[in-house]
């Protein structure tokens, strides 16, 4: 007669076996708790927050991995029935793949948090920090997808029936591959574009861009699309492949410094030098100006007006916009109050005008 402790069937588990398994699980919990109690204390003593993030990330997945290993150790000396053994073999492999995937995802998230924490994009000169944020965010999402795909594949492989079906379907894999490839072409196209963008970096987080005629900032970069926050708080969703296939404006590719333009239309007889001095004075007095450029040039001459273009510089696009508005308002106020003759006027010359006759003669 078989030993009841080592011969288990689907009908139940003997008290001795249950006690052995319970003791294994309890020991695993105690060891896990003790290890992380020490690890947490050491991480808190360190100066860097990276240790705290890593310890917090792996705590939960490793706890259940320890439980699974303890169950395996407790069941190993026991002889399981065919049905129970089959369920345990398949189930343990699927749970192991799931827990390893969970641990991998938590480590990926912790790595992303550490990189973002060490790269502060709130500072004025944040080009390098935005570059790191962009790259780690794109790669993080790609690795999420790859990890999830591998975990699902490992869980399915653990089921014998699925492996058999997979081998049977290999004969039609060519046609199925063509069909799936054609159906998934947009998604795969954007996925590959995301990988390219992580290294070529046509855009980065918080970049100022002009897309489809809209001014906005790159708010988030997902696996297959980019979220643009437009100036009026609308959101534009753009496929990742757009930034590799179509032209767009990026105002912060190398630096956030920007030149702004202010146009004035004045009378052709206006004193341009006086207006230029006022423009420079107003610009230099404004705290938004970054002390690089402040000039006025005559860019167009029409019969009824001169076009003056004022150039001024600021540290980024948002500041440049406010600076342009304030300087334009101040110069127009100056023209209205102190140089009203410089404002454009419509003129009409008639043949019987005495001044016209005196200057040009009656025969003109």
Secondary structure in CASP SS format (residue, H / E / C, confidence):
PFRMAT SS
TARGET T0000
AUTHOR 0000-0000-0000
METHOD secondary structure of the structure
MODEL  1
X C 1.00
X C 1.00
X C 1.00
X C 1.00
X C 1.00
X C 1.00
X E 1.00
X C 1.00
X E 1.00
X C 1.00
X C 1.00
X E 1.00
X C 1.00
X C 1.00
X H 1.00
X H 1.00
X H 1.00
X H 1.00
X H 1.00
X H 1.00
X H 1.00
X H 1.00
X H 1.00
X H 1.00
X H 1.00
X H 1.00
X H 1.00
X H 1.00
X H 1.00
X H 1.00
X H 1.00
X H 1.00
X H 1.00
X H 1.00
X H 1.00
X H 1.00
X H 1.00
X H 1.00
X H 1.00
X H 1.00
X H 1.00
X H 1.00
X H 1.00
X H 1.00
X H 1.00
X C 1.00
X C 1.00
X C 1.00
X C 1.00
X H 1.00
X H 1.00
X H 1.00
X H 1.00
X H 1.00
X H 1.00
X H 1.00
X H 1.00
X H 1.00
X H 1.00
X H 1.00
X H 1.00
X H 1.00
X H 1.00
X H 1.00
X H 1.00
X H 1.00
X H 1.00
X H 1.00
X H 1.00
X H 1.00
X H 1.00
X H 1.00
X H 1.00
X H 1.00
X H 1.00
X H 1.00
X C 1.00
X C 1.00
X E 1.00
X C 1.00
X C 1.00
X H 1.00
X H 1.00
X H 1.00
X H 1.00
X H 1.00
X H 1.00
X H 1.00
X H 1.00
X H 1.00
X H 1.00
X H 1.00
X H 1.00
X H 1.00
X H 1.00
X H 1.00
X H 1.00
X H 1.00
X H 1.00
X H 1.00
X H 1.00
X H 1.00
X H 1.00
X H 1.00
X H 1.00
X H 1.00
X H 1.00
X H 1.00
X H 1.00
X H 1.00
X H 1.00
X H 1.00
X H 1.00
X H 1.00
X H 1.00
X H 1.00
X H 1.00
X H 1.00
X C 1.00
X C 1.00
X C 1.00
X C 1.00
X C 1.00
X C 1.00
X C 1.00
X C 1.00
X H 1.00
X H 1.00
X H 1.00
X H 1.00
X H 1.00
X H 1.00
X H 1.00
X H 1.00
X H 1.00
X H 1.00
X H 1.00
X H 1.00
X H 1.00
X H 1.00
X H 1.00
X H 1.00
X H 1.00
X H 1.00
X H 1.00
X H 1.00
X H 1.00
X H 1.00
X H 1.00
X H 1.00
X H 1.00
X H 1.00
X H 1.00
X H 1.00
X H 1.00
X H 1.00
X H 1.00
X C 1.00
X C 1.00
X H 1.00
X H 1.00
X H 1.00
X H 1.00
X H 1.00
X H 1.00
X H 1.00
X H 1.00
X H 1.00
X H 1.00
X H 1.00
X H 1.00
X H 1.00
X H 1.00
X H 1.00
X H 1.00
X H 1.00
X H 1.00
X H 1.00
X H 1.00
X H 1.00
X H 1.00
X H 1.00
X H 1.00
X C 1.00
X H 1.00
X H 1.00
X H 1.00
X H 1.00
X H 1.00
X H 1.00
X H 1.00
X H 1.00
X H 1.00
X H 1.00
X H 1.00
X H 1.00
X H 1.00
X H 1.00
X H 1.00
X H 1.00
X C 1.00
X C 1.00
X C 1.00
X C 1.00
X C 1.00
X C 1.00
X C 1.00
X E 1.00
X E 1.00
X E 1.00
X E 1.00
X C 1.00
X C 1.00
X E 1.00
X E 1.00
X E 1.00
X E 1.00
X E 1.00
X E 1.00
X E 1.00
X E 1.00
X C 1.00
X C 1.00
X C 1.00
X E 1.00
X E 1.00
X E 1.00
X E 1.00
X E 1.00
X E 1.00
X C 1.00
X C 1.00
X C 1.00
X C 1.00
X E 1.00
X E 1.00
X E 1.00
X E 1.00
X E 1.00
X C 1.00
X C 1.00
X H 1.00
X H 1.00
X H 1.00
X H 1.00
X C 1.00
X C 1.00
X C 1.00
X E 1.00
X E 1.00
X C 1.00
X C 1.00
X C 1.00
X C 1.00
X C 1.00
X C 1.00
X C 1.00
X E 1.00
X E 1.00
X E 1.00
X E 1.00
X E 1.00
X E 1.00
X E 1.00
X E 1.00
X E 1.00
X C 1.00
X C 1.00
X C 1.00
X C 1.00
X C 1.00
X H 1.00
X H 1.00
X H 1.00
X H 1.00
X H 1.00
X H 1.00
X H 1.00
X H 1.00
X H 1.00
X H 1.00
X H 1.00
X H 1.00
X H 1.00
X H 1.00
X C 1.00
X C 1.00
X C 1.00
X C 1.00
X C 1.00
X C 1.00
X C 1.00
X C 1.00
X E 1.00
X E 1.00
X E 1.00
X E 1.00
X E 1.00
X E 1.00
X E 1.00
X E 1.00
X C 1.00
X C 1.00
X C 1.00
X C 1.00
X E 1.00
X E 1.00
X E 1.00
X E 1.00
X E 1.00
X E 1.00
X E 1.00
X E 1.00
X E 1.00
X C 1.00
X C 1.00
X H 1.00
X H 1.00
X H 1.00
X H 1.00
X H 1.00
X H 1.00
X H 1.00
X H 1.00
X H 1.00
X H 1.00
X H 1.00
X H 1.00
X H 1.00
X H 1.00
X H 1.00
X H 1.00
X H 1.00
X H 1.00
X H 1.00
X H 1.00
X H 1.00
X H 1.00
X C 1.00
X H 1.00
X H 1.00
X H 1.00
X E 1.00
X C 1.00
X C 1.00
X C 1.00
X C 1.00
X C 1.00
X C 1.00
X C 1.00
X C 1.00
X C 1.00
X C 1.00
X H 1.00
X H 1.00
X H 1.00
X H 1.00
X H 1.00
X H 1.00
X H 1.00
X C 1.00
X C 1.00
X C 1.00
X C 1.00
END
